[in-house]
């Protein structure tokens, strides 16, 4: 991913939650709502090229957050064994 989606709100795009004492990064509700909006539109009609790129960027962001979360969990549990 070379750039973030232009519609990504820079403030509050990601929130941090604690799960079992481990900080987990998640997309904000605003970002999740936008993803759902794009997925719903995709069911009804073809997305524009810009919307497809935006949705792909969100998917990449989700992959990165998942990777970061796995790394944090692994480090947390390794240190607490």
Buried (B, 14 or more C-beta within 10 A) or exposed (E): EEEBBEBBEEEEBBEEEEEEEBEBBBBBEBBEEBBEEBEEBEEEEEBEEEBEBBBEBBEBBBEEBEEBBEEBBEEEEEEEE
